[in-house]
Amino acid sequence: MHICVLGAGIVGLATAWELHRQGHTVTVVDRALPGSGTSGGNGAQLSYSYVAPLADASIWAQLPQLLLAADSPLKLRPQLDPHQWRWGVEFLAACNAGTAAATTKRLLALAARSRDGFEAMRAELRPDCDFSATGKLVLYRSPAGLEAARRQVELQRTLGAAPQTIVTPEECAALEPALAGYHRQIAGGVHTPSECAADCLKVCQALAAALSARGVRFVLGHAVQGFDHRGRDVAAVQTEAGPIAADAFVMALGTASARFGRQLGAHVPVYPLKGYSITVAVDPAPGAAPRVSVTDSARKTVFARLGDRLRVAGMAELVGEDARIPRDRIDTLVAATKAVFPRAARDFDVPEPWTGMRPATPRGTPLVGALPGAPRNLLFNTGHGALGFTLAFGTARELADRLPPGA
Ligand SMILES: Cc1cc2nc3c(=O)[nH]c(=O)nc-3n(C[C@H](O)[C@H](O)[C@H](O)COP(=O)(O)OP(=O)(O)OC[C@H]3O[C@@H](n4cnc5c(N)ncnc54)[C@H](O)[C@@H]3O)c2cc1C
């Protein structure tokens, strides 16, 4: 089959990778260069064991503080947009223990499949992507937060997740010497030795280069504009470079998938959850910058070592498609880095600010396959929210399962 993949973010590229492996003829379309959307500057975590959704019963108690505190990592700017309101209602409806546990189960299984897919790709391509498998520590400031984490670890143990250990503040500092000092401000943490990190942009670039060399056609720098129909099917995608006909199409346009999905008659419950990152050159002195990935749960900020750089990412804003980078958000990330790892950077004044829109579904589970109302030969692979890098190779394999094998 000839399959046209719309979107050259990590999800579209992982999809193209799996479809090409299955013998399909593949074309990839993007308005920009591979990885220049949300996949470009994300938190870099291959977070296979930390998949608990944002939609959780604990949100109700945290909501006033999250919405009202000036330095809150969560921000809501209500829009005159019924799509935002519908998403918000569906999100709140998912904030209960039963739904969160079911989502966790689904995402753990998907993440395990994704790890297999990513590792197979890595073994074959050996991409230069600052990959590390140094494990992850999630820090909790309050005993109550640590207790809730203990329950989550227990739930995940029953679901067959990778080993995770509750650790004391002193053990956190022993596992990651750059935490010495900050460890006195925390109640403890969860350590997962098997977690990994990598530069998602570099993975995208390596995938695009390898696929291109293997005969996959890339139509880059040309936006998708619409679709031509043949009966109930899509016959061609209309792009700025002209129409591209194919047997089947994969919608992997990140947050833009919702708008195009609506055009095609499907409800695609994906809304942008805006976040920010900074990247700083590390101080190479021993114990200055972390090697273990660290999440400071109180600040909802993640820290990942990428070679001689440190990526710091966080925040979640429901503000629509707004690509601006307010100075105060970057200042907050710089302040968080100085608080947790005061010696990490040689120069905190050049933090490489970045913003991206997580394509989030209310429950936190991606949409993979056909959707009601949409043309039969259009499959979706979108809605990966905060876990797109982690889950991309898993949903790519799920999507490939839904198509007959290629020649
Ligand atoms: C601050 C932050 C931190 C994050 N940290 C992590 C993390 O640590 N681990 C993790 O697993 N995930 C993380 N994520 C989430 C992850 O980055 C996303 O889930 C993932 O990048 C989504 O990939 P995608 O391919 O669906 O979307 P994108 O990367 O946005 O790709 C969509 C592509 O579609 C293209 N496009 C859009 N409209 C059109 C059009 N009209 N025509 C043609 N092309 C179009 C865009 O140019 C883009 O290349 C983070 C996200 C943010 C914002």
The ligand as an SDF file (V2000), in Angstrom:
LIG
                    3D

 53 58  0  0  0  0  0  0  0  0999 V2000
    7.2540   21.1830   27.7660 C   0  0  0  0  0  0  0  0  0  0  0  0
    7.0340   19.7910   27.2230 C   0  0  0  0  0  0  0  0  0  0  0  0
    7.7590   18.7330   27.7620 C   0  0  0  0  0  0  0  0  0  0  0  0
    7.5430   17.4260   27.2910 C   0  0  0  0  0  0  0  0  0  0  0  0
    8.3160   16.4170   27.7950 N   0  0  0  0  0  0  0  0  0  0  0  0
    8.1510   15.1550   27.3330 C   0  0  0  0  0  0  0  0  0  0  0  0
    8.9670   14.1000   27.8270 C   0  0  0  0  0  0  0  0  0  0  0  0
    9.8560   14.3260   28.6280 O   0  0  0  0  0  0  0  0  0  0  0  0
    8.7370   12.8510   27.3680 N   0  0  0  0  0  0  0  0  0  0  0  0
    7.7460   12.5790   26.4660 C   0  0  0  0  0  0  0  0  0  0  0  0
    7.5420   11.4070   26.1390 O   0  0  0  0  0  0  0  0  0  0  0  0
    6.9770   13.5650   25.9420 N   0  0  0  0  0  0  0  0  0  0  0  0
    7.1520   14.8480   26.3550 C   0  0  0  0  0  0  0  0  0  0  0  0
    6.3910   15.8600   25.8720 N   0  0  0  0  0  0  0  0  0  0  0  0
    5.3220   15.5440   24.9090 C   0  0  0  0  0  0  0  0  0  0  0  0
    5.8500   15.3170   23.5060 C   0  0  0  0  0  0  0  0  0  0  0  0
    6.7730   16.3180   23.1560 O   0  0  0  0  0  0  0  0  0  0  0  0
    4.6640   15.3010   22.5320 C   0  0  0  0  0  0  0  0  0  0  0  0
    3.6830   14.3730   22.9680 O   0  0  0  0  0  0  0  0  0  0  0  0
    5.1370   14.8870   21.1350 C   0  0  0  0  0  0  0  0  0  0  0  0
    6.1670   15.7380   20.6960 O   0  0  0  0  0  0  0  0  0  0  0  0
    3.9800   14.9310   20.1520 C   0  0  0  0  0  0  0  0  0  0  0  0
    4.5010   14.5240   18.9180 O   0  0  0  0  0  0  0  0  0  0  0  0
    3.6590   14.6860   17.5960 P   0  0  0  0  0  0  0  0  0  0  0  0
    4.4780   14.0960   16.5140 O   0  0  0  0  0  0  0  0  0  0  0  0
    2.2800   14.1760   17.8300 O   0  0  0  0  0  0  0  0  0  0  0  0
    3.4940   16.2660   17.4270 O   0  0  0  0  0  0  0  0  0  0  0  0
    4.5080   17.3340   16.8110 P   0  0  0  0  0  0  0  0  0  0  0  0
    5.9090   17.0580   17.2040 O   0  0  0  0  0  0  0  0  0  0  0  0
    3.9530   18.6730   17.1440 O   0  0  0  0  0  0  0  0  0  0  0  0
    4.4100   17.0640   15.2580 O   0  0  0  0  0  0  0  0  0  0  0  0
    3.3270   17.5010   14.4810 C   0  0  0  0  0  0  0  0  0  0  0  0
    3.8640   17.9660   13.1570 C   0  0  0  0  0  0  0  0  0  0  0  0
    2.7620   18.3900   12.3640 O   0  0  0  0  0  0  0  0  0  0  0  0
    3.1810   19.4890   11.5880 C   0  0  0  0  0  0  0  0  0  0  0  0
    2.0030   20.2450   11.1510 N   0  0  0  0  0  0  0  0  0  0  0  0
    1.0640   20.8700   11.8980 C   0  0  0  0  0  0  0  0  0  0  0  0
    0.1320   21.4390   11.1240 N   0  0  0  0  0  0  0  0  0  0  0  0
    0.4720   21.1540    9.8450 C   0  0  0  0  0  0  0  0  0  0  0  0
   -0.1060   21.4520    8.5660 C   0  0  0  0  0  0  0  0  0  0  0  0
   -1.2200   22.1610    8.4280 N   0  0  0  0  0  0  0  0  0  0  0  0
    0.5220   20.9890    7.4630 N   0  0  0  0  0  0  0  0  0  0  0  0
    1.6600   20.2550    7.5500 C   0  0  0  0  0  0  0  0  0  0  0  0
    2.2570   19.9630    8.7210 N   0  0  0  0  0  0  0  0  0  0  0  0
    1.6560   20.4030    9.8560 C   0  0  0  0  0  0  0  0  0  0  0  0
    4.0990   20.2710   12.5050 C   0  0  0  0  0  0  0  0  0  0  0  0
    4.9970   21.0750   11.7590 O   0  0  0  0  0  0  0  0  0  0  0  0
    4.7940   19.1560   13.2780 C   0  0  0  0  0  0  0  0  0  0  0  0
    6.0550   18.8230   12.7230 O   0  0  0  0  0  0  0  0  0  0  0  0
    6.5860   17.1870   26.2830 C   0  0  0  0  0  0  0  0  0  0  0  0
    5.8860   18.2580   25.7160 C   0  0  0  0  0  0  0  0  0  0  0  0
    6.1100   19.5530   26.1700 C   0  0  0  0  0  0  0  0  0  0  0  0
    5.3670   20.6960   25.5550 C   0  0  0  0  0  0  0  0  0  0  0  0
  1  2  1  0
  2  3  1  0
  2 52  2  0
  3  4  2  0
  4  5  1  0
  4 50  1  0
  5  6  2  0
  6  7  1  0
  6 13  1  0
  7  8  2  0
  7  9  1  0
  9 10  1  0
 10 11  2  0
 10 12  1  0
 12 13  2  0
 13 14  1  0
 14 15  1  0
 14 50  1  0
 15 16  1  0
 16 17  1  0
 16 18  1  0
 18 19  1  0
 18 20  1  0
 20 21  1  0
 20 22  1  0
 22 23  1  0
 23 24  1  0
 24 25  2  0
 24 26  1  0
 24 27  1  0
 27 28  1  0
 28 29  2  0
 28 30  1  0
 28 31  1  0
 31 32  1  0
 32 33  1  0
 33 34  1  0
 33 48  1  0
 34 35  1  0
 35 36  1  0
 35 46  1  0
 36 37  1  0
 36 45  1  0
 37 38  2  0
 38 39  1  0
 39 40  1  0
 39 45  2  0
 40 41  1  0
 40 42  2  0
 42 43  1  0
 43 44  2  0
 44 45  1  0
 46 47  1  0
 46 48  1  0
 48 49  1  0
 50 51  2  0
 51 52  1  0
 52 53  1  0
M  END
$$$$
